[in-house]
Amino acid sequence: MTSLEPLNRELPKGIRARFVENVNGLTMHVLEAGFETPGRPALLLLHGFPELAYSWRKVMAPLAAAGFHVIAPDQRGYGRTTGWDDRYHGDLSSFRLMNLVRDALGLVSAFGYRSVAAVVGHDYGSSVAAYCALIRPDVFKSVVLMSAPFGGPPPLPFNTIAAPPSGRPAIDINEALAALNPPRRHYHEYYSSPGANDDMVNCPQGIHDFLRAYYHHKSADWKNNRPFPLKSWSASELSKLPTYYVMERGKGMAETVAAEFPSPAEIESCTWLTDEELRLYSSEFARTGFQGGLQWYRCRFVPEFIAELETFSGLTIDIPSCFIAGKSDWGYLQKPGDFERMQAQSCTRMRGCHLIEGAGHWVQQEKAGEVTATILDFVRDASLQPEEQNKH
C-alpha cells in the first residue's frame, strides 16, 4: 500500500481520485469521472511532460456527462503513482514505450474492460496512445493524438543485401546544433542529460516559477508562438524553433524559460491555469522531481529500445483516428514531415486534424470546451461506423 493519499483536493465536481494496485508493477494514481453508472464505454486519457492526470481536469466531467467513464492516470514516473525507479541510473527499461503500453493495457484490464471507446494521448502521451492503437486495436477502438503527430514506427534497414550500408555515421543533429553560432542544444538531449532534473528541481526561481514560465512559454499566451513547417531535420532549420525546443547550449531549461516569465497582468489573466492550479503541479513535482518523466526521453537514445519498435516497421494505425493541437503549438511541426506522414501514411482512417485557435501546447487546458466537443464528435462518429473495420 502507498503511504500517499489520493489527490481529491481541488478536483472539479464529479471527478474522484483513487489508487489502482498491481498494474504492471505499479500502484497507479487515477482520476475518474462518470464512475457512478456501471457499464458505460470508457475513455482512457494519457498525459505528457511535465504534466499529471490533473491536466485533464477541465475535460473529464464534460466527457462523463456525455455518457463515458473517463479514466486518467498519473503515468509511470509521475505524480502519486508509485512502483517506478526514480534514479537516473535505475531501471530505464521500464520506461520504454512498450512497457508504457503495457501499463495502459493493464489499467484498462484492472477496471474490468475488454476494450475502451478511445485512448487519448497528449504530448508524450500521444506516442503511448499511438502504440496502443498500433499494437492492440482490439482493445483500443479509436485513438485521439494531441500535439505530437505519429509518423509511424522506425523503419527496418531495407534491401541491405543489394545495397550494403556505407558505414558512414548518420548526421548527429546534436553535434550539428553545437556547431552553430551560438552553439545550440536540442531539448531531447538536454532532458536525457544527468543534470537536467537537478537544474529544474533546484533552479534559482523555484519550481513554481519555473513551471509558470515553462507553461506560459509553450502556450498561446506567448505571442511569438507562430508555427510554420520546417524544411528538413537539419541544424539550420531546427534553430528556428523556440528556445524551449532548441536552447542555447550553455543554458538549462529553467534558465531558458526564465527569460520569458509572464508579467503579473499575464498571470492574472491566465484563467486556464490559475496560480492555485499551478500550485498543485509545483507541489507534486517538488515532491517527486522530474526524473521519472525524463526517463521517457532517455529511452529515445537506446538502440535496443529502438530495435524493439522496429518490430512494428511498416504497420499502420487502422482504427479511426484524429489529431488535435493548438494552432499556436509548435509541437505538431517540431519534427519535419511527421504531421504530413501521419495523415498520408501512418493513420489509414484519419478522420481529421483539428488546429484550435487560441491554444498552444496545453490545448486541453487552454481550450477545454473546444477539445471536449472535438473528442465527442470524433468518438461518436467512429462508433457509428463499425462496418469500416472490414474495409482495411
Sequence and secondary structure as in RCSB ss.txt:
>XXXX:A:sequence
MTSLEPLNRELPKGIRARFVENVNGLTMHVLEAGFETPGRPALLLLHGFPELAYSWRKVMAPLAAAGFHVIAPDQ
RGYGRTTGWDDRYHGDLSSFRLMNLVRDALGLVSAFGYRSVAAVVGHDYGSSVAAYCALIRPDVFKSVVLMSAPF
GGPPPLPFNTIAAPPSGRPAIDINEALAALNPPRRHYHEYYSSPGANDDMVNCPQGIHDFLRAYYHHKSADWKNN
RPFPLKSWSASELSKLPTYYVMERGKGMAETVAAEFPSPAEIESCTWLTDEELRLYSSEFARTGFQGGLQWYRCR
FVPEFIAELETFSGLTIDIPSCFIAGKSDWGYLQKPGDFERMQAQSCTRMRGCHLIEGAGHWVQQEKAGEVTATI
LDFVRDASLQPEEQNKH
>XXXX:A:secstr
  SS    TT  TTEEEEEEEEETTEEEEEEEESTTSTT  EEEEE  TT  GGGGHHHHHHHHHTT EEEEE  
TTSTT BSS   TTS GGGGSHHHHHHHHHHHHHHTT S BSEEEEETHHHHHHHHHHHH TTTB  EEEESS  
  S      TTTS         HHHHHHTSSS EEEHHHHHTSTTHHHHHHT TTHHHHHHHHHHHHTSTTSTT 
     SSSSHHHHTTS TTTEEETT  HHHHHHTT   HHHHHT TTS HHHHHHHHHHHHHH SHHHHHHHHGG
G HHHHHHHHTTTT  B S EEEEEETT GGGGSSTTHHHHIIIIIBTTEEEEEEETT  S HHHHTHHHHHHHH
HHHHHHHHT GGGGGG 
